[in-house]
Amino acid sequence: MSIGDVAQVMGLPTNVLRHWETVGLLSPERDSGGRRKYDEDQVVRIAVIQRSKGAGMTLEQIGVMLDDGARERHQVLQKHLDDIDRRMEDMLRSRAMTEHAMNCRSHDIATCPNFRAGVADVMARF
């Protein structure tokens, strides 16, 4: 597939694919005219990069994850898992607080004691 075809299918601008190639995440073959040709393996890598970025990974972390020779691979992945766990806990607290706000009869939601409990951990910093 050409860069334009891949970009269209994957919903990305072509300059993003070029950037990912520049930083070493992609290495498409070139045809006799020097045009990039993406095979299935490269398209899978693009999907992995998209999913990983969506999960909050940096391009540097993704590069380490995709490098089977990276010594720090497990450390980088564990740090990312820890970050995912922290963000999931934050999202669950936010969800519970939002559900409470939907059902609370208080006119000023910020004065509701039960609603305030949803931010107690943040307020503990003060």
N, C-alpha and C positions, 0 to 999 in steps of 0.2 A: 504494500500500500504506500502511496505517496504521503508526504507530510500533510498536504491539504486534506486528503481522505481521512487520515488518522485524526487530525485535528477536528474535523467535522463530526466524525463518529463519536469521539471521546468528549466533545463539547469544550474544546480548548482552543485558544488562539495558537497559531503556528509559532509565534515567538516564545511561548512557554516551552514547547517541545525543543526548540533550539537552545533555550537556556538550560533545560535539563540535560541536554547533550553536552553543553559547555562545561557544566559542573560535574560531568562524569556519570550521571544516572542512566543515560541512554547511549547506545552506540549503534545506530542504524547502519546497515550496509549502504553503499553508494553504487548507483548504476554507472554505465560508461560515460554518462554526461555529468557525473558528480551529484546527481539528485539523490536525496535520501529515500531509501526503501525500507519500510518497516515490516518485519515478519511477525509472526504470532508471538514469539518470545518477547519482542520489544513492546508489542501492544499489551501483553500481560504485565510487563514492568510498568507501563504507563498506568494501568489500572491499579497496580500496587501503590504507586506513588500517589495517585489521586486519593485512594482510600486512606493511606497513611497520613497525608496532609489533612484530610478531613477529620482524622482522629487527633490532630494537634502535633504531629511530628514535624520537625524541621527538615529541610532538604539534607542537612548534614547528618541527622539521625537516620534518615532514609538511606543515605549513601552507605552508612555503616551497616545497616540492616541487610542491604543488598550485596554487601561485600563479604563473600564467604571466607575470606582470609583475614578479616578485621578481628584483631585480638580483643578489642573492647566491645565487641558485638553484644555479648550478654549483659554487660554493665549498662550499655545504652538502652537496650530493650527493657531491662528491669526498671530503669529510671522512668521510661515511658509508661510502663505498666503501673508504677506507683502514681504517676501523674494522672493516668486514666482513672484509677481508683479514687483519687482525691476529687477529680472533676465530677465523677459519678455521684459521690457523696454530696457534693455541692448541688448538683442537679436534683437529687432526691429531696434535699432540704428546700430548694426553691419550688419544686413541684408541690410539696406539702403546704408551703406557705401560700402558694397561688390557689390551691384548692380551698384552703381556709378562707382566703380573701373572697372567693366566689360565694361562699356560703355564709359569711359573717354579716350580721345585721347592723354592725357599727357604721355610722356615717363617716367617721374618720378612722379608717382602717389602722393607721399608725398608732392610735390610742388603745386599740384592742389588746388586752394582755396576752391572749393566746396567739395573736398575730406577731406580737413583739417577741415571743419565744422563738420564732423562726429566725430571728437575727441576733439572738442572745450571744452566740459564739463570736459574731462580729463585734458586738457592743462590748464584749469583755476586754477588748483591746484598749478601751478608754478608761 
